[in-house]
Structures are given as C-alpha cells and as structure tokens.
C-alpha cells in the first residue's frame, strides 16, 4: 500500500482500491486449526464471501461488481492472476485487487486457548455483512472449473498409500528425477541443496519479507544433524522445506493501461504481465513418467510464447 500511494501520488492507496470493480481472494476459505496444532480440526465458513469482506475493509464504493475466490492450492495465485488479466483484456472488469494470506501461526496460538473464537468471528462477520448490505452470494471461481477441486480432495489410491501430502509424494518425484539423470544420491542432494542455498541468500537479503531470513550454504542444507536440520522426507532436509506455520500475506492491484493512465500512475512504474499460462496436471500416480510434468512444460512454453 505504501508503494502504491507513492506511485499514485495520493495520500492513501486505499482510495484507489475503493474504485476497484473486482476483488479476488486466494487461499482464504474455511478457517480452522488442525489437530496437530492443538485445534479441533473443524473448519468454519467464517467469511461467506472473503472477497466482499476485503472490499468492505477498504470501503469500496460502489460495491465491487464481481468477487472471486480461489481454492486453497499452491498454483491458485497464478491461476487467479491469469484469469483476472483475461477479464481485464476482454473489458469485463477494469481493476482487480487480488489478496491472499497464510495465518496458521496466529490461529494455532490464539484459537485453542479461546474456545468459540472462530464461531464468534463468524457471527461478527455475519453481522457486518448485514449492516453493510454486502452480497451474500458465493464468490465465483477464477479460471477453468477443472482447477477447483474441493479442499481435501485426493485420489483414493494416493491416500491409501500415504501420498496425501507434498512431503510424501515430492521425494518420489525427486528420486525418479535423480535416476533419470543417472546421478548418485550425493550428487543429486548437492544439486538441489545448491539451488536452495540460492533461495536462502535471497531470503536473507529481504528479512522484512522472509520467515527464515538466514543464508545457508550448500553443505549446511544437505548435512543432517538430527536436530536443527533433520530429514523431513528423503532427500529433503528441514532446510529444503518451506513452512506452513507463518503469518504472511500479499496483495496485487491488477488494472489496464487505460485505468493506469486515468490514475496518473507514472509509466516507468508500470509492471506488465507479458505472458501467462496455467495447466491441469494428471494426478501423481496417473502420470506416465514421475520425473517430468507435461503440464508444467506446456505452461512454460505458452507463457514464453505469449511474452514474445
């Protein structure tokens, strides 16, 4: 918001967001705390329309014409950006505010100690919805309907074989990739650790945006000490893995050139979406080769073609 305010030369970036005719949320659906974090494992519809709730916080007036909500999944932020850009290109919307968050760290600390907290939040949200005469209609889903599988959806075969989470299925992909390239365990571990070392150095340069702003060498990442850096799912050590236990969020204002000019945003500050694509991959155990993803390859080619 601070950068937007500077770019738009207005006192409050929220003034710009008030004019948005579309709001979309990603990874903001039912709210709850898993048992592993001390919760009751019950996920509640605290926000009937999360996008409308976000819009109301900015005092969006008139109310946004369209609201969208993406399912909880790692690829949905990009799917949402692509879908909203397409709507802007077709002239169906002018400006979309896209937001998302991960707040399990907060929920696991607060909710188990405050019985009924989430139910009270839900009641407060319902009352605000009534007072502000917000839409109670369910938000639309961005992109292709095939992107949106219900939360918790998994193929029965994967679930039965303990492959319900990335930490269990990704190591299988990793071993298939290693075998395909004919590398030893040590060689492959060194390769992926070098890649992650680069990521950690970027995180260290931006501590205000990083949950773990510590640079680690290749050797540190691939070395297992049984405590600080244990194996999580071979060949991944703890330093290879992201963490779900965070409080982080992000927002993006997506608009057209015409709207950017109308708001007198300096052209040198424009960031173009030159190309984008998203695909739907087969379920893990349905793929003919576990070391490759045809969908990712097709998406990459299409995005680069669009950019050219």
Steps between C-alpha positions, in 0.01 A plus 500: 500500500784741576658451158163535331440828683836633388446394139148638478595822679198473726497506877352154541522206262168381639337783305605323182379165626159647579445541126580139412209322334635156584653335808648149510638297789738204489548243779234673711223249543382311803686586821612248758789351695621143426530260793876489451504866611269448797177585321174312458552429128165667421517751216232768504359733236604811690488711185202419274659712227865575589548735204200710604637510855834635377325756281295623795817561703608751236156653486465407135224713357318419290516137608720289272303362210680167508658292777711188460643239732762242405533164671790440738785375282854602416429587137182700555667844541631474143172358371319797655738756353463340157121490520467861620740622229284323244186673631673839485618429145142417399372820659283314753670667798728803537697440821535197724650485848639150561587403858601189690653390828637219715429550871532160664762638742245742643213253504692226679603746773164668548216266412572198730521733802181686413215254470235615260724771351445397138126472556501853644697622199243340271214668688674840485555459127135409443394813692735722299371344180145587606584855610699582187249328273777295345432229251438160657538323169790263475793648308581364157795276432776638275622316195399155381255312728733200479753695708266495797491168678338504844736561792622164622449332163747224433499191288414195711810316381731781612331526838509126556874497433589791726561746216252763611752777567785657300758390755414138412447517123771751403786278624375235256514753216849595615630143492346443157672818376834391649479158335402654165816716504718213620630678811606359833320589823779737599514669159127558491486622859777747423314629192173570679680640805689745280169618356349546847814677619432764237144536625620544858740776396216692339292455818787634708514815287133573571444421869185710515335263251654169611395260774853353516738777384816291542743413223615137498779345297452194283684290757285624788179417318598145404662416837273324748565560870189335643387818676495831317519339155340158507364307204137586428450279195817360344683661323351815652641636823319759709701777331360387165141551613271798522288532813124527529517647851516867393316833508548641154286667237522673165288718276510603137312772312443389141366755255504614138721756330196728465430489873868547585505814287174623649656472845819667374725216610850582367563278199847406619332330795275278291562126524359309203373145501679408177390139487320246715365146488370232730428133444338213685734210572394139537486355849842387619454127453333546160807660344691281253835635626551616858810701409320746274187716489358549150259763634783712643688471173198605295429794733861619476502488121167683474599772749825568310319504167252755635786710635661512155 
